Amino acid sequence: MCRQIDQAIACRGLLHHRVGHGWTSKAMGIPYACAPAKMAPSKEQRLLLAQVNGVRDFWEEIPSNTNLCYSNPMAQCAFIKGVTEYAANHPEVDYLHVWLADEYNNVCECHSCRSTSLTDQYISLLNEIDSALVQSGISTHIVLLLYQELLWPPVRQKLVHPERFTLMFAPISRTFNRSYSCRGPIPNLMPYRRNQIVLPHTLEENIAFLEAWKAGYDTDSFVYDYPLGRAHYGDLGYHHIARIISSDIKELSSLKLNGYISCQELRAALPNAFPNYVMGRTLWNKNLSFEILEEEYYSALYGSDWSTVKEYLLKLSSLTSCDYFNGIGPRYNPEQAARYKEVEFLSGEFHLYIKQRLDTAEPFRKIFFSLLDYHTEYCILITKALEAQAAGRVSEVPELWNTFMNFIRMHEPEFQPYLDVYRVLEVGTKYTGFSLDIER
Ligand SMILES: [Zn+2]
């Protein structure tokens, strides 16, 4: 599939971006990324790894989430070699992404690494990579990541050839309850504390980091954003998140960002794919009005019923919260609990309406109404669990969440193209506060 995609990119003259995390595990001699290690690190590998809490080991068993001891010359060489060899062997790649390990608060605490900052070490590595590419006559662009610890700009180091680099601002912990267009005054940067950082939630805190980098590098840059990579599960109407996407994209130029990559689930279409539709259309033409896209999309899917469906989904959006599902804010939230209760009631009512429409819908519209039909049941079950949690009735939560999990697992064969069952359950357990499985 990758080769087919490469050909399609080349055929259309698109900019080819590739890679991301994984260079740290490659430097350890482990070619795969994101999976747990099959065995403990060897003695030689251990020397390359970050020392955290006195030990050099894989971070939670995952090599690609493990940082290196970036002051160790052997680790530096292995990292630089991995990137430069890849660039030489892949001239089809225009933009090579060079990111460090994923996860945060897992950087090396050895004496040598402590004498500098992670971002300074990162800039040194990038300068070495740049120098090796210059010597080999390779013009591949390098994407430099502003993410987690790397949100803090370098203190001592500077890029020798900033023109080779594009900044990628990745505000993974940002709120999605508001758009960049609603930002207030930008605060000072929060202080950096090794392995004790707290990720910024507000737009203003996040943008402060972007502006601090931009002050040093007025270079090409874009955002790597996450509306459809977790937060969307919290918006049960998919209308709010679509509006945030539209508004954010229109705001890019005011943030001096030249583009947008969406870090997202590929299957994000329950109750419909309106957020992705808005993203695609608005990235192509940022002057498109959200309301025009709304009418265009909803009327194409639902025919003469479109405004009734839209009003219902709009209401669901106003009652649910991207941030609550994404783990931002207190878990006990009685006001939000009351809103979840209302969703349960509205979805029950709408279920009857949709059942009637399903019988009379034109054949090509049946799928859109059957998605709405399924979505009403999905909403009822997920909001029962969310409502119990937000209301503080913790003893009821495991059974309710379990019922929801079983329901979407059972229906996965029918709705697999529209809902990523694995991902919504992962977010629910890693961020929202639910447990994956309970004893039956
Ligand atoms: Zn170190």
Residues whose N, C-alpha, C, O or C-beta is under 5 A from the ligand:
A	BS01	ZN	C69 Y70 S71 C108 C110 C113
